[in-house]
Structures are given as C-alpha cells and as structure tokens.
Amino acid sequence: MYDFDILIIGSGAAGLSLALKTAEFARVAVLSKGTLSQGATYWAQGGIAAVLDENDSVDAHIADTLDSGAGLCDVDMVRHIVEHSQEAIAWLVEQGVPFTLQTAEEAGAGAASLPLNRDNLKPLHLTQEGGHSHRRIIHATDATGRAVFETLRDRALNHPGISLFENRLAVDVITREKLGLEGAGCVGAYVYCKEQEKVELFRARFVVLASGGASKAYLYTTNPDSATGDGIAMAWRAGCPVANMEFNQFHPTCLYHPHARSFLITEALRGEGATLELPDGTRFMPAFDSRGELAPRDIVARAIDHEMKRLGCDCVYLNITHKSAEFITTHFPTIYSRCLDFGIDITKDRIPVVPAAHYTCGGVVVDKVGQTSITNLYAIGETSCTGLHGANRMASNSLLECFVLAFGAADDIRARLATTPAVPDCIPDWDESRVTRSQEEVVVSHNWDELRRMMWDYVGIVRSDRRLQLAHKRIQLLEQEIYEHYRRHMISRDLLELRNLVLVARLIIESALLRKESRGLHFTRDYPDMLDVASDTVLAPPQSQV
C-alpha cells in the first residue's frame, strides 16, 4: 500500500506540470504505464500556441479557436486558457525548456542581444500552423514535446516531494460511495504493477487523471500504444459524465510507409509553405478551402480522404522541396532524419502521407480547474473535455490547455488541502481469490484487432448512420465478451487497456449516433449540413454503474 496527498495518473505534460506545481506543499505520486517517456507528449512535434507577437492579440487567438471549433467551443473557457498562454510559456522558460530562438536577422537590430527569461519572451521563434491567423507557435525545432517532457521529467526526478512509478497501470479509482462510506469523493486507486503482476493500493486525498486520449481505438493512429482512453473509462465507471466523444481528430499528415509506424509529419511544414499534392503533382487543397494547406485539420483530413477514395490511391504527397536544404534541415531535423531512414530525402523528395487518428477532443466533463463531478477527482489534458476545442481542436492548443489546467488544478488543491479529510484506513486490498490465470489470451488479441479495424472502417473520417449502427451492435457484443474475460481471469496490461478502450469506443459510437448534423470532426453522409444551434453531446453513466 502507498499513501500520498495527490495521486497523478499519467506522466505527460499535464501530469508532470501538476506534480511540479503541487510538490511544494504536498506529497505527490506520478504513475506511468510504461517508462516515463511513453506518453503522447514526448512525440509532439509542433509546439505550443501563445500570444507573444506584438501584431497578434488574445482576441485574435480566441477568434481562431472559435472558428476551428465550429461553434461548439465554450467561449469563457477559451478566453480563460488563451489569456493564460503567456504565463504558461513564461513558466516553461523558467523551467529551462530549450525553445528555438529567433536568429539575429529575424530578431532585428539590437534585439538579438536581449536575454530570454520569463519577463522577456521576445527572443522566442514563432511559427504558424493551420487555423491560426498569426505566427504564435512556440517550439523547439520539430521536437517540442520531447524538449518539454525531458525538462519537466528531469525536474520531477530531482524533486524530493515527487515519487515517480513506472510500469503502473491504474485499474479503477476508489470512491467513498463504492466503499459504502459516509460522504463523497475519491480516495485513491487500484493500480496494476506490470513487473510484479499484482494490483497495489494507492491511497490519496486527491486523484488526478492525466492519462491522455483514446486514439488507439483506431487502426491507424499517430499516437503511442498508451493512448487507450484509460482515464476516460475510469472516470465513467466512477460516475462522471463525458462530453463530445464523437469528435476524434484525424491528423492529415502521417508518414505513409510500411515500416514507419505512427510517425507524424508536423503541421509546421505546411506553415512554412509545404503543399499537398496528388500523385501526378497537382495541388488540390485550394479547391476545398481558400486557406489551402492551412485550413483547419478536419477540412484538410477530409479533403485528403476524398481524393484518395476518388483516385483509389494509397496516399497523397507533402512537398517542401522548394525550400533550401539548409532551411529544411535546420527547422525540421527530426523529420528530415526519420524520413531519410526510410529512403526519403525531404530536401529532394515529396513525403507520402495519409490521415491518422490523432486527438480525442471529447472527454471527462470538468470545470476551469479540472474538477470532475466527483469531489477530489480531477481530469486534465486530453482526458478532459474543457470546452476549449469544441468540434475540432486547433493545432498546438492542446499543450497550452495541459499547462493552464494543471496550474488551475494545483491552485484549487492547495486551497482545499487543509480541509480535506484523511483517507480512511478501511480500503480493502484487491481481491483475486475468485479468478484464474487465462489460458485463452487469443480472445484478448483477437478483440484488440477487431475493435480497431471496426472503428476505422465504420467510425472514421466520414460516417453514416448505417455504419454507426453496425458498429454499435458489434461493440456491445465485444464489450460483453471482454467483461466476461475480465471477470473470470487475472488481469494483464493488455486486458486492462482493452477493457478501457472498448468502453470508450462505445461512448464514441453512441455520441456519434446522437449528433444529427455534420460539425467539425464529425461528418456524416446522412446529415451533411450543420444545425443552426450548436449543442454538446453529454452522456452520463447509468446509476447502476456508479
């Protein structure tokens, strides 16, 4: 048994930021499903959106976000997060994140000599991405996520108030209600330790779900294997409502190569002038949107999907060969090196690309400080639904959301820590007395494959009621099969992830069936027009499950 003030489930940008913010006044535990670096943050290429340019404004950033969100954003939440963007960047600079700086030529006379610090962010280099009307993306070449993660990880490793646990997968959060105790609220979690193959008890006065999204529900994804919707599923089983689960963002440009598994080609290439082309070299995006390659991601992904199906081709191509080799290798060293591994020299060759599942815009319903409907249970990052993204996330807003919500959650926990009662001593250990070790793991592997292919074919970029109804029938059968297997057998990481993902997939399908229009990332052939009034799709767990 472990005992902490705060248990953070997830070791990405949101989780580590919250840990560093709260470790000054509390005992903090951070759980990672695998090694610390296996989350989505590490692989983020693009950057963090923030208003730093004197020609930019908070109102312009808000307007761009609302436009990308197709009328479904929470305006107050958008303003709250955007207004705190400069604060988030200043904090990251203070932590030592090695962001890319302007060259002396870009900075202008006299400006290049000014030191970078939290009070002077002008030396930071800004780039532009789809949906943004200004250059406002702060980045570390084309490996921003890695730079942010490694900086925060190193600080967490050296902080005496933070305990980091690798190879730990949370099974379920523990609430007073489920224990039959007086009062309400979350008091910890059961956690599976992969190395010892047993379930441990983590007691905590506050539990924070920061475990990322659920893009592994799809056959093709830019996400790491850890993106199995664990936090969303645990929150649902605990009794939290979820919102807008039908809005799954497909990144337009994932490298198409038989051996290039899940490698993303950042939108920043298009921000620097890269064009999308058909196999014969024809540029096609201007025919779909006046913004061309810098249209929001839902538009670009659907355009690529349309052209691939129209022509029967396996991919389209991203072309940045008109830029100098020096520019390309300096600005995009990670992509240049990775593509070269596959025989593609992006200074001379076009990059074959396809859309792939990338981001879960919906999630657990939370307020401005990440608080869920359950006392002392928070959700931040991709696990949550704040209202920032609406029907379509704008590029590089997600990392910004991680930091702002983490800061808010930290402040809220600080204010409530002294008045929050201790965790009761009567929480029982995990009971495995009535289960056996499975001799039929083929059930797990088969259902993994069937689930992801069905979601790709029936609940993908373009949908229809018929395909969604077929998916719903099959997902109910799969969920029952998986539940029976879980109930009878000792758990494993694969089984726990599959149990979570099949639940989240069902929530995606049910949300999609409820939306009788096409809006943002949800496009259906049966309802191709957008309704005049935008409304969230909110699902609540049945009381029998709470």
N, C-alpha and C positions, 0 to 999 in steps of 0.2 A: 504494500500500500504506500502511496505517495500523498503528501499533504502540502498544498500550496494555497496562496491567496488567489492567484489567477492562473488558469489553465488555458493556453492558446493552442488551438488545433490547427496547425499549418505554419510553415516556416518560410513563406514568401515575403513580398514587400509589406503587405498589410500586417502579418503576424509579427515579423521582426521589428517593424516600426513601433507597434503597440508594446512589444516587450521592452524595447529600449526606453520608451516614454514612461512605462509603469514601474520598471525595476528600481527606480529611485525611491519608491515608497511602499513596495510590495514584493513578496516572494513569487517569482514568475516561472512557470514551466512552459516550454515550447515543444510541441510534438511534430515530428516529420515522418511521413510514411516510409520513406527510404532514407537515403542520405539527404543532408540539408539542401543540396543543390538540385534536387529532382523536381521541384515545382515549376510552375509556368513562368515565374518572374525571371529566372535565370536565362530563359530563352527569348525574352522580349527584346526585339531589335530596335524598334522605332524610337520611342522616347516618352517624355512627359510634357503634356500641354500646360502652358502657363503664360500669363500676360506679363511680358517683360519689355517688349519693344515699345518705344515711345509713340510709334504710329498705330499701335494696337490699343485695345481697350477691353475692360471687363464686359461692357455691353456687347461688343463685337463677338467675344468668345461665347457669351451666353446665346446670342442670336444664332451663331453657327451650330451650337449644340442643340438648340431647339429645332433648327431646320433639319439636322441629321436625324433627330429623334422622331420626326414625322408626327408632331403634335401630341406626343404622349409623355413628354418629359414633365417632371414636377418642377415648375418654374422656381419655386422657393429653394428647392434643393440644388438646382443648377446654379443659382446665384450664390448660395452658401459655399459650394465647392469651388467655383471659379474665383470668388473673392478671396479664398484662402490659398490660391495657387502659388502666389509669390512666397508666402510663408513656408509652404511645403518645400519649394526649391531652396530657399534660404537654409532650412534645417538640413537638407541633404548636402548642401555645400559645406555646412558646418561639420557634418559627419565625415566629410572627406571624399565624397563620390567624385571620381575623376572625369567630370563632364568635359566635352570638347569645347575649346575656346575659339573665339574669332582669331583669324590671322591679323597681323599688324595692318595689312592692306584693308581688310574688312572693317577693322575697328576704327580706322581713321586716325588722323594726326593727333598725337598726344594721348589718345585713349588706350592704346595698347599697353602702356606702362602702368595703368591703374590696377592694383591687386584685386583678385577675386575674393570676396568674402560675403557674409550674409547681408551686409549693408550695401554692397556694390555687386550686382549681378550682371552688369552691362557687358563684361568680357565674354559671357556665355554665347556660344554659337547657336543660332536658331535656324531650324529648317521648317518646311511646310509639308503637310500631309492632306489627304483627301477630306473634304468638308470644311477645312479651315480657310478663312479668308485672308489670314496673315501668317507670316512666319512666327510660330510660337512654340515649336517643339524643341525642348532642351534634350540633348542626347549625349551619349559617349560613343562616338563614331557610330557603328551599326550594331553595338552590343550593349545597349543601355541597361537592360535587365541584369546582365551579368555584372556590370560595374556597380549597380545599386545593390544587388544581392551580396556580392563579395564584401563590400564595405560594411553593410549592416551586419552580416554574419560575423565578420571579424570583431566588430564592436560587441556583439552579443556573446561571443565566445570568451571575451575578456572581461565580462561584467559579472561581478560576484553575486548579483541578485537574480541572474538568469540561469536556469538549468535547461539544457538542450537534450532532447531524447530523440535519437534516430531509430528507424525501423519500428515505429509505433503507429498503429492504425486504430483510431477511435472506433469502437463498436456502436455505442449509443451514449448519449448524455443521460445523466441521472437527475431526476426532479423529485422534489418533496411529494408531489402528487402521486407519482408512480410508486413511491415508497410507503404511501399511506400516512405521511406525516402531516402535522398541522402546518399551516402557512403555505406559501407558494414560492417557487423559484428553483433554479438549477444549483446543484451541489457537487457536481463532478462528472466523471465519465468512466465507463469501462473501456479499456484500451488493450488491444492485442499486440503483444510483443512477438515479432516475427522470429527473432533469434532463439527465444526460449519456447516458442509455440504455446504460449499461455496468455490468459487475459489478466491484466493488472487493474487495480482500482486506483484512480487518481481523484482524490478529494480536493475540491476547490470552492471558494466562495463566489468566484466569478468564472464563467466559461465563455470563451470566445471562439467562434467558428470562423476560421480564415483559411479554409481548405481548397479554395478555388472553384472552378466551374465543372461542367459536365460534358465537354466536347468529345470525350471518348465514347459517348453514346453513338457516334457516327463512325462509319468505316474508314473515312479519310479525315484526318484532323492534323492541325499544326501543333496540337498540344502534346505534352508528355503523357506517359501512361498513367500518371497520377490523377488526371482530370476526370474523376469518376463520380462527381456530384455528392461526395460523402457528407459534407456539411449540410447541404440542402435536404438530403434524405434523413439525416439525424434530427434536424430541426422539425421536419414534417412529422416524424414518428413521435417527437416530444410534444407536438400540438401546435406548432407555428404555421400560420398561413404563408403561402408563396404567391408571387405575382409575376405575370408576363413571361411565363416559361416558354411560350411559343416563339419567342424572339431569339433565335440562335443565329449568331453572326458567322457567315462563311467568309473567311479572308479570300480575296480574289486571287492572290498570287502565292501559291505553294509550289515549290520546285517539283516539276514532273520528271521523275527518273526512277527506274525500278529499284535502285538502291538508296535513294535519297529520302528516307523515311521522315516525314513530318517536318521538312525543312522549309521555313518561311522565307519569302523574299519581301523584305520590308517595303512598306508603302512610301518610305522616304525616297526610293528610287524614282517613283513617279513624281514626287515632289521636286526632284531635281531634273525632271524633263524626260524620263523614260516613257516610251509609248507602247501601247498594247497593239499587237498585230496578228492578223490571220496567218496561216502557213504560207500564203503567197506574198506576204509583206504588206497587205492592205491594213491601214489603221481603221479601227471600227468604233471606238468609243464616242467620237463626236456625233455619230448617228443616234446615240442613245441619250446623251446629255450634253448640254452646252459647256459643262465644266470638263468634259473629256475624261482623261485618266484621273483627274482629281475630284470626280463625283464621289458621293458617299459610298461606302463599301457595299451596301445592299444593291445599289444600281450597277456597280461595276461587276459584282459577282453574278447577277442575273444576266447581264449582257454577255459575259464570257460563257455562261451555261447555255444561253440561247444560241450563240454562234457555234459552239461545239456540237450541239444537237442538230443544228441546221446543216452543218457541213459533215457531220459524222467524224470529226477529227478528235484525236485524243487529248489535245491541249492547244493553247494559243501561246503567243510569244511576247516577252517583255524585252524591249530594245533600248539600251542606253549607250550603244556603240558610238553615237555622235559626240559623246563627251570624251575628253582626253583620257588616256590610260592613267596618267598621274592623278587626275581628279577622281576617277573611279576607285583606284586602289587606296587612295588617301581617305575618301569618305566612306567607302564600303569594303573595308579589308576583310571582314568576316565572310561576307557573301562572295567576294572575289575568290578567297582561298577555298571555301567549301565547294563552290561550283567548279573550280579548277580540279578538285579531287575527282570530279565526275567527267572530266574532259571538256568542260565548258569554260572558255575564256571570255568572260563578260565584257572585256575591252574590245573583243572582235566578234563574239558570237551572241546571238539572241538567246534569251533564257526561256526554256519551255516551262509554262506554268498552268496550273489548274486551281479552281477554288477548293477550299477545305474548311471543315468546321473549326471555328477559331475561338468564339467567346459566347458565354451564356449571359445574355442581357437581363434575364429574369433571375429570381432567386427568393431568398427569405425576406419577408417584409420587415423593414427596420425604419427607425427614425434617424434624425440627424446625427446622433451619437452611436448608431449601430445597435441600439437596444431592440430586441425582438419582443414579441408579445409575452414571453416568459421572463419573469424577473431574474436578473443576474445572468441571463444568456444573451450574448451579443453575436452579431454576424457582420463581418466586414470584408471588403474586397469582392471578388467575383461571386462569392457565396451569397451575397446580399442583393436585394433589389431596393435601391435608394430612390429611384425615380430620375437619376441623372441621365441614363442612357435612353429612356423611352423605348421606341420601337427599333432603334438602331444606334449602336454605340459609335460615337465619332472617334477617330483614331487618336490614340495617346491620352484620352480622358480617363482610361481605366486605372493607370498607375497613379494619376493625380487623386482619384477617388480613394485609392488604398490609403494614401497618407493622410488626407483630410479626415476620413472616417476613423482612422487609427488615433489621430490626435484627439478627436471628439470623444471617442470611447475612453481614452486614457483620462481625460478631464472628468468624465462622468464617474468612472470607477474611483478616482481619487476622492471625489466629493462624497461618495456613498460608502467607502471602505469602512470607516469608523463605526457606522451604524448598521452594517450588515452582520448578522449573527454568524457565529462559528458553524462549521459543517457538523451535523450530528454524527455521533460515533456508531450509530446503528446501521450504517450502509452495509449490506451483505456482500460477501465476496461473490465472484462469478461462479455459477453453478454449472458444471459439466457432467454431473452424475448420471444424467439420463440420455447422453448422446454417445455415439461411437465414431471411430475413425472411418472416413469414407473409403470404400473400395471402388467407387464409380465416379472418379473425377472427370470422366469423359462428359458427364452431364453438365458440369461447370463450363468446360472448354467449348462444348457444342453450343450451349446457350449464349456464351460470350459472342461467338461468331454470328449466330442467327440474329441476336439483338442488334448488333451494329450494322449488319447488312440491311436488315429490315428498316431501320431508321434512315439509312442513306437512301434507300430506294423509295420509301413511302412518305418520309417526313423531312425531305431535303429542301433544296433551294426553291423549287416550285412544287406546290402541293395541290391536292384535290380532296374533296370530301370522301370519294370512294377509297382512295389510298389511305387516308387517315382512319377511316372506319375499319379497313382490313388490318391496319397496324394496331388499332385499339383491341380488336378481338384477339390477335396473336399475343399482344403484350400482357393481357390478362392471364392467358394460359402460361406464358413464360414466368410471370410473377408468382403464380401458384406453384409451379414446378420448383422454382428457386427457393421459395419459402419452405416447402416441404423438405428440401435438401438441407437447408439451414437449420430447421427444427430438429432434424434427426442426427446430424453429424457434427463433429468437432469442426471449428471454424478454421479458415485459412485466409490469407490476404486476398486471393482470387475470389473466394466465395463472398467475403465481405464487400468487396468492390462491386461484384456482380449484383449482390442484393441491393446495394445503394443505387446502382446505375439503372436497373430495371424499374425501380420505383420512380426515379427522376424521369426516365423515358416515358413512363405512363403519364406523369404530370405534364410533360411537353405535349404529348398527343392530345390529352384532354383539354389543355389550354388552346391548342390549335383548332380543335373542333368547335370550341365556343366562339371563336372570333369569325364572324360572318362578314369579313371585308379583307382587302389587301392593304396592309400598312407596314411600312418599313421592311423588316426582315421576314415578315410573314406574307408570302404571296401565294394566293390560291386561284386556280383557274375558275372555280365556281363563283367566286366573289371578287372579280378583278378591280373593282372600284373601292375607294376609301370613303368611309362614312363621314358625315359632316361633324359628328361629335366623337371625340376620342375618349375611350374609357379603358381602364386597366382590366386585365383578366386576373381575378383573385380567386384562388382555391384555398379552402380550409379543410383540415383533416376531420374525418368523422369523429364524433365524441368517443366512440368505442375504441378508437385507436389511441386516444390521449391518455 
